[in-house]
Amino acid sequence: MLLLEPVVLLLKNTKTDKYHPIVYQLSPPPHSEKSESPKRWKSKGHTTDGFELNEAKETANKYLKALHNGGSNPIHYSFDNIAEWNGEDVPASVCFFNVSEFKLYSGKE
């Protein structure tokens, strides 16, 4: 599946102290007339069990490689900006951020 300008981040479950790679896809608001910055992003999913931090980063790198698709789709990521989640319910979210805050994945990392 090709996601529109995916962003890969880490999510920390504060209840278990486990980390989850999470993928966001560009998701403009309904009826938006103009693209402004920061843009709207919607989470597409994360792993359910969670990992220690280093293993979460390794798994996130696997996501990046899978999403890279030969370089035809820009992918941004950050393992420094870790969002926290209280471990309750499903951590689906809509966020507004500017991808210039994150690194651009080149496939050579």
HELIX and SHEET records of a PDB file:
HELIX    1   1 LEU A   53  HIS A   68  1                                  16    
HELIX    2   2 ASN A   69  GLY A   71  5                                   3    
HELIX    3   3 VAL A   99  GLU A  101  5                                   3    
SHEET    1   A 6 VAL A  94  PHE A  97  0                                        
SHEET    2   A 6 LYS A  39  HIS A  46 -1                                        
SHEET    3   A 6 LYS A  18  LEU A  26 -1                                        
SHEET    4   A 6 VAL A   7  ASN A  13 -1                                        
SHEET    5   A 6 HIS A  76  TRP A  85  1                                        
SHEET    6   A 6 LYS A 103  LEU A 104 -1                                        
END                                                                             
